[in-house]
């Protein structure tokens, strides 16, 4: 499989005042104690590859119970900066930069709060806000979110960002790579599953998904999604199985099947891009984790997807190591250790990981 990035540098984002990780794998498993920065590492990648789109920013803030709101004066976007500074103190941007295996910077993005009286991107980025308009009235400077990267830039007045609600789709931003984030509880809702399913229905990818579901439930024969494609209408995932005389909903199955459906559907949908999974072991019995990891490695290679996942589970680490042993140049484990406010990364290649798991060295 292709590694879209080999290293990642993060500055001034949440817990990461400064962090550089080199030697990322085709599949990277991230471990560490609570508050070590595992989820923050995934969020850094998510923001980088989606060009810090308003939807990604909103999703991250909502997941941290800091939803932007027009009715609130609290500039919750400041929680994304290291130290949660006041709005007027957000002078330094948070930024991400990723290189390829040759050390060339392939992707970079910088997010900053700037104050300006104008709304055009050129004026704000050059900090040349006009002080007086054509009628002689003086403007009050307003805070803007300014995103700047190798692939271009965009800006949005902070008030408008707060007023966008939970689905800020009114501002379209071109992503750098296909990138899907799967939270610890899976995807957002059945309609989100359905939108991904529509892209793979009646393709070879559909058969990959059904084969993956058979890891947990061998009787599954087919999957369909019923309901209108109108976004306002709830759509239902239907499963045909040898176990039942008639089709049943996916929700009728246990957490494992539902989690696996979302995981594999997301992996396939991230073709030629990146998949990010928080707490990948959730919903899975330890006995099936080796098959889950084997499937992830196989499909990531087939569909050219670079995978990053977090875990707290020793069983998950052992299963990952066994799958990685079949792809010794692809699987690496990244352990984050936080001490006195600084995060220290350690990357284990497959051989080092094999020795560590055999000796039961603590890697969680």
C-alpha positions as CSV (number, residue, x, y, z in Angstrom):
1,X,0.0,0.0,0.0
2,X,1.1,3.6,-0.6
3,X,2.0,5.8,2.4
4,X,0.5,9.2,1.6
5,X,2.6,10.7,4.4
6,X,5.7,9.5,6.3
7,X,5.9,12.1,9.0
8,X,3.6,14.7,10.7
9,X,4.5,17.9,12.6
10,X,1.9,19.6,14.7
11,X,2.3,23.0,16.4
12,X,0.1,24.9,18.9
13,X,-2.9,22.5,18.6
14,X,-4.6,21.4,21.8
15,X,-2.1,19.4,23.9
16,X,0.6,19.5,21.2
17,X,2.7,22.7,21.6
18,X,5.2,21.0,19.3
19,X,5.2,17.4,18.1
20,X,7.0,15.7,15.2
21,X,6.4,12.0,14.4
22,X,8.5,10.2,11.7
23,X,8.2,6.7,10.3
24,X,4.4,6.5,10.1
25,X,3.2,3.3,8.5
26,X,0.7,2.2,6.0
27,X,-1.3,1.1,9.0
28,X,-0.4,2.9,12.3
29,X,-1.8,1.9,15.7
30,X,-1.6,4.7,18.3
31,X,-1.4,3.9,22.0
32,X,-0.8,5.9,25.2
33,X,-2.4,6.6,28.6
34,X,-5.5,8.9,29.0
35,X,-4.8,12.5,27.9
36,X,-1.6,11.5,26.1
37,X,-3.0,12.9,22.8
38,X,-4.2,9.9,20.8
39,X,-7.4,11.5,19.7
40,X,-5.7,14.8,19.2
41,X,-3.3,13.1,16.8
42,X,-6.2,11.8,14.7
43,X,-7.9,15.2,14.8
44,X,-4.6,16.8,13.5
45,X,-4.7,14.5,10.5
46,X,-8.4,15.1,10.0
47,X,-7.9,18.8,9.9
48,X,-4.9,18.6,7.6
49,X,-6.4,16.4,5.0
50,X,-9.8,18.2,5.0
51,X,-8.1,21.6,4.6
52,X,-9.5,22.5,8.1
53,X,-13.0,22.7,6.6
54,X,-15.8,24.3,8.7
55,X,-17.5,20.9,8.9
56,X,-14.3,19.3,10.4
57,X,-13.8,22.2,12.8
58,X,-17.4,21.9,13.9
59,X,-17.3,18.1,14.3
60,X,-14.2,18.3,16.5
61,X,-15.6,21.1,18.7
62,X,-18.9,19.2,19.1
63,X,-17.1,16.0,20.1
64,X,-15.5,18.0,22.9
65,X,-18.8,19.4,24.1
66,X,-17.8,22.9,22.8
67,X,-20.4,23.4,20.1
68,X,-20.2,26.8,18.4
69,X,-23.4,28.9,18.9
70,X,-24.6,32.2,17.7
71,X,-26.3,32.7,21.1
72,X,-23.0,32.3,23.0
73,X,-20.2,34.9,23.3
74,X,-17.8,32.1,24.2
75,X,-15.3,31.8,21.3
76,X,-15.1,28.0,21.6
77,X,-12.8,27.8,18.6
78,X,-10.0,29.0,21.0
79,X,-10.2,25.6,22.6
80,X,-8.3,24.3,19.6
81,X,-5.2,26.4,20.4
82,X,-2.7,25.1,23.0
83,X,-3.6,26.5,26.4
84,X,-7.2,27.5,25.5
85,X,-6.2,31.2,25.2
86,X,-8.6,34.1,25.1
87,X,-9.7,35.2,21.7
88,X,-7.5,38.3,21.6
89,X,-4.5,36.1,22.6
90,X,-4.9,33.7,19.7
91,X,-2.1,35.4,17.8
92,X,-0.1,32.3,16.9
93,X,-1.7,29.8,14.4
94,X,-2.0,26.1,15.0
95,X,-0.5,24.3,12.1
96,X,0.1,20.9,10.6
97,X,2.8,19.7,8.1
98,X,3.3,16.3,6.5
99,X,6.2,15.0,4.5
100,X,6.6,12.0,2.1
101,X,9.2,9.3,2.5
102,X,11.8,11.5,0.8
103,X,11.3,14.4,3.3
104,X,9.4,16.6,0.9
105,X,6.6,18.6,2.5
106,X,3.5,17.2,0.8
107,X,0.7,18.9,2.8
108,X,0.6,21.8,5.1
109,X,-2.1,23.9,6.7
110,X,-2.2,26.8,9.1
111,X,-5.2,28.1,11.1
112,X,-5.2,31.5,12.7
113,X,-7.5,34.1,14.2
114,X,-7.1,37.5,12.5
115,X,-8.9,40.8,13.1
116,X,-10.1,42.9,10.1
117,X,-12.7,45.3,9.0
118,X,-13.0,43.6,5.6
119,X,-14.2,40.3,4.4
120,X,-12.0,39.5,1.3
121,X,-9.4,36.8,1.8
122,X,-6.6,38.9,0.2
123,X,-7.1,41.8,2.5
124,X,-7.3,39.7,5.6
125,X,-4.4,37.5,4.8
126,X,-2.2,40.5,4.0
127,X,-3.5,42.3,7.1
128,X,-4.4,45.4,5.0
129,X,-7.9,45.9,6.3
130,X,-9.4,49.3,5.2
131,X,-10.1,51.6,8.1
132,X,-12.8,53.7,6.5
133,X,-15.4,52.7,3.9
134,X,-16.6,54.7,0.9
135,X,-19.1,56.6,3.0
136,X,-16.6,57.7,5.6
137,X,-17.9,55.4,8.4
138,X,-15.3,53.6,10.5
139,X,-15.6,49.8,10.7
140,X,-15.1,47.8,13.9
141,X,-12.5,45.0,13.4
142,X,-14.1,41.6,13.5
143,X,-12.3,38.2,14.2
144,X,-11.9,35.8,11.3
145,X,-10.8,32.2,11.0
146,X,-8.1,32.2,8.4
147,X,-6.9,29.0,6.9
148,X,-3.8,29.0,4.7
149,X,-1.9,26.1,3.0
150,X,0.0,25.0,0.0
151,X,-3.2,24.3,-1.8
152,X,-4.8,27.7,-1.2
153,X,-6.6,29.5,1.5
154,X,-10.1,30.4,2.8
155,X,-11.5,32.6,5.6
156,X,-14.7,32.9,7.5
157,X,-15.9,35.5,10.0
158,X,-16.0,33.9,13.4
159,X,-19.6,35.1,14.0
160,X,-20.7,33.4,10.8
161,X,-18.9,30.2,11.8
162,X,-20.6,30.1,15.1
163,X,-24.0,30.6,13.4
164,X,-23.5,27.7,11.0
165,X,-25.0,25.1,13.2
166,X,-24.0,21.4,13.3
167,X,-23.8,21.0,9.6
168,X,-21.9,24.0,8.2
169,X,-22.1,23.0,4.5
170,X,-22.7,26.5,3.2
171,X,-18.9,27.0,2.7
172,X,-17.4,24.4,0.4
173,X,-13.7,23.7,0.9
174,X,-11.7,21.3,-1.3
175,X,-10.1,18.5,0.7
176,X,-6.5,17.4,0.0
177,X,-7.2,13.7,0.1
178,X,-10.3,11.5,0.8
179,X,-10.4,11.3,4.6
180,X,-13.0,9.6,6.8
181,X,-13.0,9.8,10.6
182,X,-14.7,7.1,12.6
183,X,-15.3,8.0,16.2
184,X,-15.3,5.7,19.2
185,X,-19.0,5.2,18.8
186,X,-18.9,4.7,15.0
187,X,-20.3,7.0,12.3
188,X,-22.8,9.7,13.0
189,X,-26.1,8.1,11.9
190,X,-27.6,5.6,9.4
191,X,-28.0,8.3,6.7
192,X,-24.2,8.9,6.9
193,X,-23.7,5.1,6.4
194,X,-26.2,5.3,3.5
195,X,-24.4,8.1,1.7
196,X,-21.2,6.1,1.8
197,X,-23.0,2.9,0.7
198,X,-24.4,4.6,-2.4
199,X,-20.8,5.0,-3.6
200,X,-20.0,1.3,-3.5
201,X,-23.4,-0.4,-4.2
202,X,-23.1,-3.0,-7.0
203,X,-19.3,-2.7,-7.2
204,X,-16.6,-5.1,-6.1
205,X,-16.2,-3.1,-3.0
206,X,-19.7,-4.2,-1.9
207,X,-18.5,-7.8,-1.9
208,X,-15.5,-6.8,0.3
209,X,-17.9,-5.4,2.8
210,X,-20.1,-8.4,3.0
211,X,-17.1,-10.7,3.3
212,X,-15.9,-8.6,6.3
213,X,-19.3,-8.9,8.0
214,X,-19.0,-12.7,7.8
215,X,-16.1,-12.5,10.2
216,X,-18.6,-12.1,13.0
217,X,-21.8,-13.4,11.4
218,X,-21.0,-16.1,8.7
219,X,-24.7,-16.3,7.7
220,X,-24.9,-12.8,6.2
221,X,-25.5,-13.0,2.5
222,X,-26.4,-9.5,1.4
223,X,-26.8,-5.9,2.5
224,X,-29.2,-3.2,1.1
225,X,-30.2,0.2,2.2
226,X,-33.9,1.2,1.7
227,X,-35.5,4.7,1.8
228,X,-35.4,7.8,-0.2
229,X,-32.0,9.5,-0.9
230,X,-33.6,12.7,0.3
231,X,-31.3,13.9,3.2
232,X,-34.4,14.6,5.3
233,X,-35.6,11.0,5.2
234,X,-34.2,8.3,7.5
235,X,-32.8,5.4,5.5
236,X,-32.6,1.8,6.9
237,X,-29.8,-0.8,6.5
238,X,-31.3,-4.2,5.7
239,X,-29.4,-7.5,6.0
240,X,-30.2,-10.8,4.3
241,X,-29.0,-13.8,6.3
242,X,-29.2,-17.6,6.4
243,X,-30.2,-17.2,10.1
244,X,-33.5,-15.5,9.4
245,X,-36.4,-16.2,7.1
246,X,-36.8,-12.6,6.1
247,X,-34.4,-9.6,5.9
248,X,-33.8,-7.8,9.2
249,X,-32.3,-4.4,10.1
250,X,-28.6,-4.1,10.8
251,X,-29.5,-2.7,14.1
252,X,-31.0,-6.1,15.0
253,X,-27.4,-7.4,15.2
254,X,-25.0,-6.8,18.0
255,X,-22.5,-4.0,18.4
256,X,-19.7,-6.0,16.7
257,X,-21.5,-6.3,13.4
258,X,-22.6,-2.7,13.4
259,X,-19.1,-1.5,14.3
260,X,-17.5,-3.7,11.7
261,X,-20.0,-2.5,9.0
262,X,-19.1,1.2,9.7
263,X,-15.3,0.4,9.9
264,X,-15.1,-1.5,6.6
265,X,-17.5,0.8,4.8
266,X,-15.4,3.8,5.8
267,X,-12.2,2.1,4.8
268,X,-13.5,1.3,1.4
269,X,-15.0,4.8,1.0
270,X,-11.6,6.3,1.8
271,X,-10.1,4.8,-1.3
272,X,-6.8,6.5,-2.3
273,X,-7.0,8.5,0.9
274,X,-6.8,8.2,4.7
275,X,-9.0,6.4,7.3
276,X,-8.9,7.6,11.0
277,X,-10.4,5.4,13.7
278,X,-10.7,6.2,17.4
279,X,-10.7,3.2,19.8
280,X,-10.8,0.7,17.0
281,X,-11.4,-2.2,19.4
282,X,-14.8,-0.9,20.6
283,X,-17.6,-3.4,20.0
284,X,-15.3,-6.3,19.1
285,X,-14.7,-9.5,21.2
286,X,-11.0,-10.1,21.5
287,X,-11.2,-13.4,19.7
288,X,-12.1,-11.7,16.4
289,X,-9.6,-8.9,16.5
290,X,-7.0,-10.9,14.5
291,X,-9.4,-11.3,11.6
292,X,-10.5,-7.7,11.9
293,X,-6.8,-6.5,11.6
294,X,-6.1,-9.0,8.8
295,X,-9.1,-7.5,6.9
296,X,-8.0,-4.0,7.5
297,X,-4.4,-4.6,6.2
298,X,-5.8,-6.5,3.2
299,X,-8.3,-3.9,2.2
300,X,-6.0,-0.9,3.0
301,X,-3.5,-2.4,0.5
302,X,-6.1,-3.2,-2.1
303,X,-7.8,0.3,-2.0
304,X,-4.6,2.3,-1.3
305,X,-5.7,3.7,2.1
306,X,-3.4,4.8,4.9
307,X,-4.9,3.9,8.2
308,X,-4.5,5.5,11.6
309,X,-6.2,4.0,14.7
310,X,-6.1,4.4,18.4
311,X,-6.5,1.7,21.2
312,X,-6.3,1.1,24.9
313,X,-6.5,-2.7,24.5
314,X,-3.6,-5.1,24.9
315,X,-5.6,-7.7,22.9
316,X,-5.9,-5.2,20.1
317,X,-2.1,-4.6,20.2
318,X,-1.3,-8.3,20.0
319,X,-3.7,-8.8,17.2
320,X,-2.3,-5.9,15.3
321,X,1.2,-7.2,15.7
322,X,0.2,-10.6,14.2
323,X,-1.4,-9.0,11.2
324,X,1.5,-6.6,10.8
325,X,3.9,-9.5,10.7
326,X,2.5,-10.4,7.3
327,X,3.2,-6.8,6.1
328,X,6.4,-6.0,8.0
329,X,7.0,-2.7,6.2
330,X,3.5,-1.5,6.6
331,X,2.4,-1.8,10.2
332,X,3.9,0.4,13.0
333,X,2.9,1.2,16.5
334,X,3.1,4.8,17.7
335,X,3.1,5.2,21.5
336,X,2.5,8.7,22.9
337,X,3.8,9.5,26.4
338,X,3.0,12.8,28.0
339,X,5.2,14.2,30.8
340,X,5.1,17.6,32.4
341,X,3.0,19.0,29.5
342,X,5.2,17.6,26.8
343,X,4.3,14.7,24.5
344,X,7.0,12.3,23.5
345,X,6.4,9.9,20.6
346,X,8.0,6.5,20.1
347,X,7.5,4.5,16.9
348,X,7.9,0.7,17.0
349,X,8.4,-1.1,13.7
350,X,7.0,-4.6,13.3
351,X,10.1,-6.4,14.5
352,X,10.4,-4.1,17.6
353,X,6.7,-4.6,18.2
354,X,7.0,-8.4,18.0
355,X,9.8,-8.4,20.7
356,X,7.8,-6.0,22.9
357,X,4.5,-8.0,22.7
358,X,6.4,-11.3,23.3
359,X,8.0,-9.8,26.4
360,X,4.7,-8.2,27.5
361,X,6.4,-4.8,27.7
362,X,3.7,-2.2,28.5
363,X,2.8,-0.4,25.3
364,X,-0.7,0.9,26.1
